[in-house]
Amino acid sequence: MTIRGLVESDIPRVLEIENASFSAPWTEGMLRSELGRVDRTWYVAEHDGDVAAYGGIMIVGPDAHLMDIAV
């Protein structure tokens, strides 16, 4: 398993996981808007070259808030 930063090309797979995991999933536009924010950090976990999980955090002052996570 490899953990790395989420990149734009990961969004279709992240959306598949998001839609399968939540009744009110994030939209493609919401995820894309997160990529350019300096107060957000998103990661994916890859297994055999496929995105298997992802998560995002928001930094507010000295705190970090988990925004979304799914496997």
N, C-alpha and C positions, 0 to 999 in steps of 0.2 A: 504494500500500500504506500502511496506517495501523497503527501499533503503539499499543496501549492496554492498560490493565489488564483482566484477565479479570473478568467479572461473572457472576452466577448464571445468567442467561439464555444464556450461552455454553456451559454445560456439556453440553447434548445434542450440539452440533456437535463439541466437544472430545472427547467420548466416541466419536463416529464415527471421528475421526482416530486416537485412541488405540487403539481396537479393530482398526483396519486396519493399524496400525503395529507392534504388539507382541504377542508370544505370551502374555505375562503382563501384560495391561493394568491400569491403575488402574481402580478401580470408581467409580461415581457417588458413593457415600458417601465414599470417600477424597478425591475432588476437592472435594466440598462442605465437608468438614472443613478443607481447606486455606484456604478463603476467609476465615475468621475469625482466622487466626493472624497475629500481628504479626511473627513471624520468617520468614514466607514472602512471596514476591512472585511473582505470576503475570501473564503478558502473553499477548495474542493478537495476531496479525497478520491484518488484514482486507484482502481484495482484492475490489473491487466489492461491498462490503457483506456478504461472507461470510467467516467465520473460516477461514483457510487454514493457519494454523500456531499453535502455542502453546508456551509454555515456563514453567518455574517454577524459582525459586532459593530456597534456604534460607540464611539468614544465621546464622552461628555466630561470635560475637565479631567479629574483623576479616575473617573469611573469608566467601565466598559459594560455595555448592555447587549445581551444576546438578542438579536433581532429575528433570526430565523435559523432553523437547523432541521435537516431531514436526511434520512438514509434510504 
